[in-house]
């Protein structure tokens, strides 16, 4: 018997969970439990801050994609490819390409830290809630999602000075 590998299927946007449920139903109906081992929609925990309210939500890591741990053969390919909402396997032409070991490790490793999503844009006015700049009000000049920081312009000795502050330490005014 061939070894199961991880494959990626492209789906209609927003249909990831529906595709997962449909594939799992097909596995059960066709008794493919030994050939399609796992269907996964990778999610990450994110803290969203809207109007000063922090809320923990789960977001799809790869919108429009579903991961499958499966043995690739004509039956499994047909079942997955003809599942409602699936547009195709990721790979050149019609040939699915399995993910490498390194890619699998990166996808299954737990997130090192929680991400915060802010609805703050350059030009918005924020107040610093913690740290050395607590109670300071400033205008956002840059937002860095990667580093989870905002750069704000604050008044220091009569001059406008840029200061980088962590997402968790600012709150949008108004």
HELIX and SHEET records of a PDB file:
HELIX    1   1 UNK A   16  UNK A   30  1                                  15    
HELIX    2   2 UNK A   74  UNK A   81  1                                   8    
HELIX    3   3 UNK A  101  UNK A  108  1                                   8    
HELIX    4   4 UNK A  167  UNK A  169  5                                   3    
SHEET    1   A 4 UNK A  36  UNK A  40  0                                        
SHEET    2   A 4 UNK A  65  UNK A  70 -1                                        
SHEET    3   A 4 UNK A   5  UNK A  11 -1                                        
SHEET    4   A 4 UNK A  86  UNK A  89 -1                                        
SHEET    1   B 3 UNK A  53  UNK A  60  0                                        
SHEET    2   B 3 UNK A  43  UNK A  50 -1                                        
SHEET    3   B 3 UNK A 115  UNK A 118  1                                        
SHEET    1   C 5 UNK A 159  UNK A 166  0                                        
SHEET    2   C 5 UNK A 149  UNK A 156 -1                                        
SHEET    3   C 5 UNK A 137  UNK A 144 -1                                        
SHEET    4   C 5 UNK A 125  UNK A 128 -1                                        
SHEET    5   C 5 UNK A 170  UNK A 172 -1                                        
END                                                                             
